[in-house]
C-alpha cells in the first residue's frame, strides 16, 4: 500500500532510489546531501533496500563506480552537491559518452569561494553541457517521482543517457513535506528491471570505451545528439505514463501555471516556483495579465515548448538562480536562443537568490511588477541583479 | 613452480612497441587468470595496446576508464557482480593500471578500493614513467633516471627523488596479499597471480615491465633487464601475505647494480659517484627487506 510520510527532499530522493530498486549505490557525503547517503545506509542496514552500497572516498570515485556498475549491467545511483558535483565533472561526461543510464540527485548549492552551503543553481548549470538530462524539482514529491521517472526515461533504448534530478539546498533538501511513498508493486509495474543489450560479460567479451579515431569519434557524438533530440518526446511519453500509473503529473518539460493568453510570462526553476505561483495569483487579482512557466527540464532544453508558450506574449521575465560569468543567467540565455528568429518579445533576465539569499513574496512580486512595467517603458536593461546590498531598498519596498 | 598455460587470451596484433614489457605483463596475467576475468583499464599504454575501435585483441571483457578511477571502477564492477549474485571466486575483477595511474593520479581510488576490502586484484604494471604520453617522470621513476620532464640540463638534471614504494603503501592498508612479479620470471609470476586470485579481499600485484622506448634500451634486452633487476636486488621478487614478507626469489650471487644500469640510456649521464649512491641505496633497501622477512616470520 502506498503511504503518506512527512519527509525531507533528501529522504524523498533516498526513497526514490529504493523504490527504483537501485542495485548499486556509490556516494560520498557533502552538505546538504548527507541525509541522502545516511538514509540509504540505514535502509540497506535494515535490509529494507537490497543494494550494494560503496562508500567511496570521493565524488569522482562515486560516479566512476556508478559508471562501472552500470557498464556491468546494474542500475546505479549516486547523490552529490556543488563542489562534489564539480569534482565529478569528468565522469559526468564519461557517463553520457558511454551511454549509461546512471541517475543521480544533486542538491543545488552555491560554489565557493566564499564558502556557501545554500541554494544556488550554478553547480548544476555548470554541468549543462555534460550530456546529462537535468530535472529541476519544485517539491519533495517531485524529487521522489523524478528519480523513478528518470530511470524509465534514461534506460529507454533510444535514450541511454545519464540524468540529474536536482533539488534546492535546504529549501527542499531539509524541509519536510508530505510525500506519497508508492507501493513497490506499483513502481515495479512502471519501471521494469534494467537489462541492457550490451554489458561486461565473460561469455560475450566486449571492450567499452576504447580509443576512437577521428573517422569514428564524431559519429559517436552525433548519436548522443540524436538521443537528446528524441528525449523531449520520450520525457512527455513517460510523464503521461507516470500520471496514469500514479495519478500525479510531475511536470513534464515545462509546467504551465495560468499561462493562457498572458501578456507577461514569468519563468522560474526549482523551489522558488511555488512561492511565485502565489504571487502570480495576487497579481492576477490585481488585474495583471501574467502567468508562470516553471522550467522543469533544463536538459534537453524545451525549445519548441518555449516558442509555443511565448506566442502573443509581450514580455518574458526570467528568474535565474545562477549566473554564468561573461554570459548571464542560464535560463534566460537559453530561452533567447530558443526564441531567436521566432518571437519578437521583450526578455529580461533577473539574477535572484544566489548563495541562498532569501526570496520573499515581496521581492518576487517586485520582480514581476518590473517585468510587467516593461510593456509600457520597453526593456531598460537585459540583466538585472535583484536584492543586492546596494539595491535592496528598491526590491524590498 | 607453475607452468605457463598454452591458452592465449591476448591475440596477435597489438600496437605495443617492440620489446614492450607491458604487453608481456597482460599476456601472462591473462594466462594466470583465465577467461572469467573482467579488466578495468585507465588511461595508460594499455588503453591503446589492445587496438583502436572497433578492433580489440583481448578475449576478455574490457572496461576503459578515466585515468584516476581504476580502484573506483573496479569497485563498481565488483559491486554490480555482487548485486547479481556472482561470487568473486567465479569472476575475477582486475584493475590494470600503469605506474602513474596506480601510484600517482590513481592512488586515491586505489587506496579507497583497498581500504573498503574490495575483492579485486589491483595491478600496477610498472614501466617507471608516463610512457604513453611520452616518457614523463612519475612517482615510480627511479632516482637518477632521465625522462622528458627530468631532462639532463646544465642547471638541473635528472630525477633526484626516490621511487615510491607502493608495496609498503598497499601493505599499510592491511590487505591480505601483495606481491612483486616480473615478466622475466613468467612461471613465478603466474604462480603468484593465481595465488592472488584465490584469496578473498583486495590484492595488489606489482609487475615489473621494462619499456625500451622510455628506458632507451635495446628491445631485445627486455627480458635480460628483468633478470638483472632481480639479480641486482633493484627489483626483488617478494610477497606479503597477511603482513608476512617472503622473498620468493633470492639471487644466488648478487650482481652489481651498474650491470643493470648500463644497458639503459636513461642512466647514461650518471657520474660514477651517483652509480655508487644508487648501489648503496639498493643494498640498504635489500637489507631492510631481509630484515622485514625475518622479523615478520619470527
Interface residues (C-beta under 8 A of the other chain):
Chain A: X23 X24 X26 X51 X52 X54 X55 X56 X57 X58 X60 X61 X62 X64 X65 X66 X67 X68 X69 X70 X71 X72 X73 X74 X76 X90 X91 X94 X200 X201 X202 X204 X205 X206 X207 X208 X209 X210 X211 X212 X213 X216
Chain B: X35 X36 X37 X38 X40 X47 X48 X50 X51 X52 X53 X54 X56 X58 X59 X60 X61 X62 X63 X64 X65 X66 X68 X69 X71 X72 X73 X74 X75 X76 X77 X79 X80 X81 X82 X83 X84 X91 X108 X109 X111 X112 X115 X116
